[in-house]
């Protein structure tokens, strides 16, 4: 135990970690404030924090990283640690946002649609992205973000995939995965914003009731912020929010299934001559997400604290997003991301059409 504490203290008690934590915290707090402004509320706090982290690369490199190789390596390591650990903590706290009683009562009709939407969108987007020669990792992150809940889903699914093999991949592969995370987050943010505007403009012209418009917004849009903003503009924010949270609930199952699939895929792809014990491909932080959902639903003391814990979760996730932005390789990201954007766009068109049809037929 003493050795464990000493090792971690050496990793976190560094000037580079202080710089990284300060920058990421400021970026996350700025995102939380700026998301309240018109237009920016369509992007949400996590996307804004990511953008701030990306923009901070140049002054940070000039004033800190370029002064010595130790500082450059130290900052990169610190940002990677923040992105990895605070991601998991943020996802766990986000579980307090899910009121399971509300979803299984008022949202009982939306749950089957959410399961169908998430399943079809993930499978369809992944297949389309792979047909366009997108790497399996980026294809699955893009599919998860498009099908479930945007940036939070990208980060949760990435964490579940990394939980199966993070210890055995090279530093180069780790950097590529970090770039993929940023690319997937940026893709679903842009697609979600575009289709939120499309929903707001298109749905009032269709023969749909107010409740049906809310179902379409919650079933078709990517970020929670997108669904809430569109639902509010359409006069159906409560319906849109319940429908969207029904999709968020599917993150629990999706993260576990994807972790198992990713582990088996990698085992088949590798020359597995080892007979050692295999790591159980379960993203354990998702158990924390489930526990938080249950506690926030059935334990009275958490009812009052749940909003504050969710806010804290978004702050930690914002710090993780800013840390990703500090480390992203722009050249690599842009060279590999175009086809992922195309796949997400086509999938978003199909998702909107399917959601309109399902809302008209079943709600």
N, C-alpha and C positions, 0 to 999 in steps of 0.2 A: 504493500500500500504506500509506504514511504517512497519507494522507487517510482511508483506511478505518479504520485503528486509531484515529485521532483522533475520527472520528464515533462509533464504538462506545464509546469511552471516555467521551465526553460523555453517552451514553445510560445507561451502567451506573454511572458514578461519581457518584451522586447520593444525597442523604439518603433520598429516597423509595425508591430501589432497595434501600438497606441495610435499611430498615424492612420492605419487602416480602419480601426474601430471608430475613430473620430469622424473620418470622412464618410463612412458608411452610415453611421448614426445620423449625421447631418443630412445626408441624401434621403434617408428614410423619413425623417421628420419633415423635410421639405416636400416630399411626395405626399405625405399625409395632409399637409396644409394646402398644397396646390391642387389636389384632387377636388377640392370644394369649389373651385372656380369654374365658370362656364367653359364649355368645350373640353377643358382638361379633365372634367369629371367623366368623360367618355373613355379616357385612358386608364384611370385608376392610379392609386398610389404606387403599386409595384412597378408599373411600366415607367412612371416618372422617375422613381428611384433608380431604375436600370439606366435610363437615359442620362441622368445626372452622373452616375458612376462612369459611364462611357465617356462623357464630356470631360470628366475630371482626369482622364488618363494623361492628357497633354501637360497641364500644369504640374501634376504629381510627378511625372517623369522628369520634367525640367528642374523642379525644385528639390526633389528627393531621390528618385530612383537613379538618375543619370550621374549622381555624384560618386557612386561606388557600386561595384558588382554585388557586394554584400547587402547593401540597401535594396537593390533591385530584386535580388532573390528573396530577401526577407519580406518585402512588401507582397510579392507574388504568393509566397507561402502563407502569409497572414490572411490575405484576401481569400485564398482557397479554403483555409480553415473556417473563416467566417461563413462563407457560402455553404460549406458542407454542414456545419453543426447548427447554425441558426436556421437553416432551411428546415431541418427536422423539428426543431423546437417550435418554429412558426406554424408548421403544418399541424402539429399536435394541438396547439392553442386554437387553431382555426376550427377544430372540432366543436368548440363551444358555440359556434355559430349555428350548428345544426340542432334544431329542436325536433327531436324524433317524434314526440307526441303530435306536434303540428303536422309533420309530414305524413304520419300514418293515420291522420284523421282528415284534415282539410285537404291534404295533398294525396289522398289515397288513389284518386283517378289519374294523377300525374305521374305516379311512380312507374306503372307499366310503360307509359310513353317514354319516360326518362331512360329506362333500361333499354328500350328498343333504339332510341335515338343514339345513346352512347355506344351501344354495340355496333350498330350499322355504320355510324360515323367513323369510329376508330378503325374498323375493318376496311371500310371503303377508302378512307384517306390514306391508310398505310399501303394498301394495294396500289392505289394510284401513284403515290409518291415513289414506291419501289419501281413501278413501271417507267417512271421518269428518271430512274437511276439515282434516286436519293439514297444515302446510306441508311441501313436499317435503324441505327440509333436516332438519327434526325427524323426519319420517317415516322417512327413511333412517337417521339416527342411532339411532332406536329399533329399527328392524329389524336393524341391524348388531349392536347390543348384545344383543338378544334371541337372534339366531341364532348368534353366534360366542362371545364371551367377555366380555360385560358392559362394565364401564367402560373397560378397555384397548381394546376394539374400538371403542367410541364415540369415544374420543380419536383412535385411529389413522385411522378412517374420516373423522372431521372434518378431520384433518390432510391426508388425501389429497384431500378435496373442496376444501379451502381452497388447496391447492397449485396449483389450476388457475385461480383468480380472485381471490386475496386482495388483489392489488395494485389491482384495479379496483372493488372494492365500497366503499360509503360506510362511515363510522364507525358510523352507525346500524345498518347491516346487520351489521357486525362484532359489535356488541353483541348483536344479536338472535341471531346464531349462537352466541355465548358462552352466552347464556341457554338456547338449545336444547341445548347440550352438557350443561349442568348438569341440565336437565330429563330428558334421555335417560339420563344416568348414574343419577339418582335413581330413575327408572322401573324400569330393569333391576335396580337394587339391591333395591328393594322386591319386585318380582316374583320375583327369584331367591331371596330369603329366604323368601317365602311358599311357593314351590314346593319348596324344600329341605325345609321342614317337612312338606309334603304327601308328598314322596317317602319320608321317614323313617317316616311314619305309615302310608302306603298300601302300599308295595311288599312289606313282609313278609306282608301279607294276601293277596297274589296268588300264583298257582302259578308262581313264577319261581325259578330257581336263584340262588345267591349271585352268580355271575359275571354273570348276566342283570340282576340288580339294579344291579350296578356299571355295566353298559352304559347302563341307563336313566338313572342319575344323571349320568353323563358326557355323555350325548346330550341331556338335557332341561334341565339347569340352566345358569344364565347365567354367573356368575363362577366362576373356578377355585376360589375359596374355598368356594363353594356345593357344587360337585361333590366336593371333598375332604372337606368336613364330612359331607355325606350319605353318601358312599362309606364313610367311616370308621364311621359309625353303622350301616351295613348290612353291615359286615364285608367290603367289597369295594373298599377305597380304591385299591389298585393298578390294578384294572380301570377304575374310575371316572376315575382320573387319566389313564391312557393314552387313554381315549375322549375326555376333555375336551381333552387336548393335541392330539389329532387334529383337533378343531374349531379350535383356536387356529392350527394350521398353515394352515387355509383362509383366515386373515386376510390372508396374503400375496396370494393371488389376488383375494380380495374387494376389498381396498383399491385394487388397480390397476384392476379392472373398474369399480368405482364411480367412480373418478377420471375414467376415460375417458367413462363414461356422463354424469357430471355436467357435464363440459366440453362434450360434444356437445349436451346438453340446454340449457345456457346459450347456446351459439352459435345454436341454432335459435330460442330465445326472444328473443334480442336482434336489433336491426336491424343486421346485420353488413355495414356498407358498407366497413369497412376492409379493405385488402389487405395489411396488414402481417403479419409472421410470427406464427404462433400458438404459444403456449407448449405444449410437449409435456406432456400431462396424465399424468405419471408421478410418484407420490409417492416422491421419491428416498430418503427416510429408510427406506422399506420395503426398499430394496436393502441398507441397513445391517442391517436385521432379518434378511434372508436370509443375509448374510455372517456375522453373529454366530451364526446357527444352524449354518452349515457349519463355522465355526472351532471352536465348542463341541463339535461331533461328531467331527471328524477330526484336530484338532491336539491332541496329548496335553497340552501345557502349559496349555491352557485348561480341561482337565477339572477340575483342582483349583480354578481361579479362577472357573469358571462360576457356582457358587452365590453368590459374593461380588459378581460383576458383576450378577447378577439382582437381588440385594438392593439394590445401588446404583441399578439401573434403577427399582425400586419406590420408592426414596426420591425420585428425580427426578420420577417420575410423581405421587407424592404431593404434591410441591411444586407441580406444574402444576395438580393438582386443587384444592389450597388457594388458589392464585392465582385460579382460576375462581370459587371461593366468595367471594373478596374483592370481585369485580367484578359478581356476579350481581344482576340486577334482579328482586327477588322478585315484584313485582306483575305484570310482564310474563311471567315464567316460569309463575306459577300460572294466569294467564288463558288461556295457550295450551297448557297441558300436559295437561288432563283427558282429551281424546280420545286422546292418545298412550298414556296409561296404560291406557285401555280396550282399545286395539288390542293392546298388549303382553300384557295379561291373556288375551284371547281366543287370541292366538297361542301363549301359554305352555301353555294348556289343550290345544290341538291338538298342540303339540310333545310334551307328556308322553304323550298317547294314542298318537301315532305312534311314539315311542321304545319304549313298552311292546310294541306290536305287532311292531316290528322286532327287538327283543331276543328275544321269544318265537319268532319265525319263523327267525331266522338265527344265533342264538348259543346 
